[in-house]
């Protein structure tokens, strides 16, 4: 495993606090945790694409970034009913 793989593993550890916030936080905190988890996942896929020299992971990271942002907007739309 090269340094890109080690960096991806280090970033994966950052998903644990996001999961805790998504499970125990308030509605707005959950939205922030969801957006941060999407960002971390995108960065992990970019690191893995560089580590394994696979171009398809770059495309997957781009798709995840767009869908994560769109999912956050939909969640915020539903959230405005209760705030």
C-alpha positions as CSV (number, residue, x, y, z in Angstrom):
1,X,0.0,0.0,0.0
2,X,1.4,3.4,-1.0
3,X,1.0,6.8,0.6
4,X,-2.3,7.4,-1.3
5,X,-3.8,4.3,0.3
6,X,-2.7,5.3,3.7
7,X,-4.2,8.8,3.2
8,X,-7.5,7.2,2.1
9,X,-7.5,5.1,5.3
10,X,-6.8,8.1,7.4
11,X,-9.7,10.0,5.8
12,X,-12.0,7.0,6.4
13,X,-11.5,7.4,10.1
14,X,-13.1,10.8,9.7
15,X,-16.4,9.2,8.8
16,X,-16.9,7.9,12.4
17,X,-17.7,11.4,13.8
18,X,-19.9,12.1,10.8
19,X,-21.9,8.9,11.6
20,X,-22.2,9.8,15.2
21,X,-23.6,13.3,14.3
22,X,-26.0,11.8,11.8
23,X,-27.3,9.4,14.4
24,X,-27.5,11.6,17.5
25,X,-27.7,15.2,16.3
26,X,-30.6,17.5,15.5
27,X,-32.0,17.8,12.0
28,X,-29.6,20.6,11.0
29,X,-26.6,18.8,12.5
30,X,-27.6,15.7,10.6
31,X,-27.6,17.7,7.4
32,X,-24.1,19.0,8.1
33,X,-22.9,15.5,8.9
34,X,-24.4,14.1,5.7
35,X,-22.7,16.8,3.6
36,X,-19.3,16.3,5.3
37,X,-19.6,12.5,4.9
38,X,-20.2,13.0,1.2
39,X,-17.2,15.2,0.9
40,X,-15.0,12.8,2.8
41,X,-16.2,9.9,0.6
42,X,-15.4,11.9,-2.5
43,X,-11.9,12.6,-1.3
44,X,-11.4,8.9,-0.3
45,X,-12.4,7.8,-3.9
46,X,-10.0,10.4,-5.3
47,X,-7.2,9.0,-3.1
48,X,-8.0,5.5,-4.2
49,X,-8.1,6.4,-7.8
50,X,-4.6,7.8,-7.5
51,X,-3.4,4.9,-5.4
52,X,-4.6,2.2,-7.8
53,X,-4.1,4.3,-11.0
54,X,-7.7,3.7,-12.1
55,X,-9.5,6.4,-14.0
56,X,-13.0,5.0,-13.3
57,X,-12.7,6.0,-9.7
58,X,-12.3,9.6,-10.7
59,X,-15.6,9.4,-12.6
60,X,-17.2,7.7,-9.6
61,X,-15.9,10.5,-7.3
62,X,-17.4,13.1,-9.6
63,X,-20.8,11.4,-9.7
64,X,-20.7,11.0,-5.9
65,X,-19.9,14.7,-5.4
66,X,-22.8,15.7,-7.6
67,X,-25.3,13.3,-6.1
68,X,-24.2,14.1,-2.5
69,X,-24.8,17.8,-3.1
70,X,-28.2,17.1,-4.7
71,X,-29.2,14.8,-1.9
72,X,-28.3,17.5,0.6
73,X,-30.5,20.0,-1.2
74,X,-33.4,17.6,-1.2
75,X,-32.9,16.9,2.5
76,X,-32.8,20.6,3.2
77,X,-36.0,21.1,1.2
78,X,-37.8,18.6,3.4
79,X,-36.1,19.9,6.5
80,X,-37.6,23.4,6.0
81,X,-41.0,22.1,6.9
82,X,-40.0,21.4,10.5
83,X,-37.8,24.4,11.1
